[in-house]
Amino acid sequence: MFPAHVEEKLRMFRKGTFVILKEKEQTEFKEKKKDGEVKLKCTVQDESLIFTSPENFVLPYLDGQKKGAKSCADVFLYKKKREKEKWDLHMIEFKKTINTSTISKSYWQFTMGRQYYDIVILFLVSYSLSYGQIPVPGR
């Protein structure tokens, strides 16, 4: 189980924007575009929190009209480590093709995804932080 303060904060998120899987549970990720469709089955090893389409929900105050402002990987999978308050992030981006003309866009999606991750995880675990000493996750 996630700590009570994390579950309490998750109740503030929009319904349907995340799913919690227990150890050994399975889910399927899907993405459909005009060029085709992809499906990926995933079985988690530990309790996990999954956000699909995070670019649609994480930072709504960013100007979507500005190129790259809302770029993000397609799926965030936060795997809860057995140690207290430790999380592994797995970002998943579905691509039909990667080549030299598209790699910079993919790199930017992961760069922005990492920044979104910092914000979400800080929100979820911030119950015990004092404002003078806020750690930056993963740094």
Phi and psi in degrees as a GROMACS rama.xvg file:
@    title "Ramachandran Plot"
@    xaxis  label "Phi"
@    yaxis  label "Psi"
@TYPE xy
-72.746  154.106  PHE-2
-57.8294  151.122  PRO-3
-56.7922  -39.5437  ALA-4
-67.3217  -28.9109  HIS-5
-72.2057  -45.6694  VAL-6
-62.1088  -37.3832  GLU-7
-61.9772  -44.4736  GLU-8
-69.9091  -33.3583  LYS-9
-63.3264  -27.0979  LEU-10
-65.0448  -16.99  ARG-11
-81.9047  -14.4026  MET-12
-79.1802  154.173  PHE-13
-62.5601  141.477  ARG-14
-64.3118  142.336  LYS-15
85.5489  -1.21403  GLY-16
-93.2596  -10.4679  THR-17
-150.097  164.335  PHE-18
-140.939  144.185  VAL-19
-108.156  128.398  ILE-20
-114.82  139.141  LEU-21
-85.0198  166.033  LYS-22
-50.1057  132.287  GLU-23
72.6841  5.19159  LYS-24
-78.4212  161.927  GLU-25
-127.32  149.105  GLN-26
-142.786  170.031  THR-27
-126.892  129.542  GLU-28
-95.6047  140.658  PHE-29
-134.835  145.761  LYS-30
-143.122  130.965  GLU-31
-122.62  126.12  LYS-32
-126.604  174.383  LYS-33
-64.9103  -26.965  LYS-34
-80.2808  -16.9335  ASP-35
159.362  -164.748  GLY-36
-140.416  147.663  GLU-37
-130.952  143.611  VAL-38
-132.86  137.681  LYS-39
-136.47  119.342  LEU-40
-86.9056  139.141  LYS-41
-134.164  128.432  CYS-42
-112.605  122.579  THR-43
-86.8234  146.099  VAL-44
-86.7783  -28.7613  GLN-45
-134.468  169.27  ASP-46
-53.6062  133.96  GLU-47
-139.174  151.105  SER-48
-116.787  124.987  LEU-49
-122.264  128.48  ILE-50
-111.703  122.758  PHE-51
-100.544  147.729  THR-52
51.6328  51.426  SER-53
-61.5504  -25.7314  PRO-54
-63.8325  -20.9042  GLU-55
-82.9666  -14.0486  ASN-56
-131.323  -27.107  PHE-57
-70.7788  -49.4602  VAL-58
-127.229  74.841  LEU-59
-68.8065  -12.6921  PRO-60
-83.2484  -6.97314  TYR-61
-74.8842  146.72  LEU-62
-78.6783  104.729  ASP-63
-65.5114  -14.0498  GLY-64
-77.9439  -17.9629  GLN-65
-87.5334  128.692  LYS-66
-55.9796  125.486  LYS-67
84.6836  -7.37683  GLY-68
-64.0717  -34.7849  ALA-69
-112.966  20.2246  LYS-70
-67.6545  142.958  SER-71
-168.822  157.428  CYS-72
-64.5769  161.381  ALA-73
-75.2454  -30.1211  ASP-74
-141.074  136.572  VAL-75
-108.585  127.93  PHE-76
-121.192  111.008  LEU-77
-96.1774  114.735  TYR-78
-99.1096  119.652  LYS-79
-75.3666  123.628  LYS-80
-78.2647  159.847  LYS-81
-69.043  -22.3457  ARG-82
-73.5138  149.926  GLU-83
-60.9305  130.072  LYS-84
57.2552  31.9819  GLU-85
-113.372  136.337  LYS-86
-135.069  141.654  TRP-87
-103.166  136.38  ASP-88
-104.156  132.204  LEU-89
-121.947  121.228  HIS-90
-105.225  134.915  MET-91
-119.901  130.185  ILE-92
-127.923  123.278  GLU-93
-88.6456  129.818  PHE-94
-137.682  138.06  LYS-95
-74.7241  -42.6754  LYS-96
-144.895  140.813  THR-97
-119.355  128.647  ILE-98
-148.806  -176.459  ASN-99
-64.6168  -23.8481  THR-100
-85.2845  -16.2893  SER-101
-111.912  -9.8497  THR-102
-65.245  -34.322  ILE-103
-67.1039  -35.065  SER-104
-64.027  -44.2543  LYS-105
-62.6186  -42.7154  SER-106
-59.9244  -43.0526  TYR-107
-64.3327  -37.4715  TRP-108
-61.655  -39.0636  GLN-109
-74.4113  -34.4901  PHE-110
-62.3577  -49.6686  THR-111
-66.7944  -37.6468  MET-112
-59.064  -39.9269  GLY-113
-64.104  -38.0272  ARG-114
-68.3795  -40.0963  GLN-115
-61.8427  -41.5234  TYR-116
-56.704  -46.9219  TYR-117
-56.5054  -41.4813  ASP-118
-68.8431  -46.7702  ILE-119
-64.6177  -47.5837  VAL-120
-67.9082  -35.6354  ILE-121
-63.8226  -40.7649  LEU-122
-62.5581  -43.6182  PHE-123
-70.3173  -31.3086  LEU-124
-110.296  9.20533  VAL-125
-77.1319  6.20777  SER-126
-58.8957  -30.5618  TYR-127
-110.238  10.4672  SER-128
-86.8108  140.563  LEU-129
-93.9567  142.473  SER-130
-64.9403  -17.6579  TYR-131
-81.4685  -11.97  GLY-132
-137.251  56.1073  GLN-133
-83.1816  115.541  ILE-134
-77.2992  151.388  PRO-135
-96.6407  118.327  VAL-136
-57.0388  136.211  PRO-137
76.5433  8.65124  GLY-138
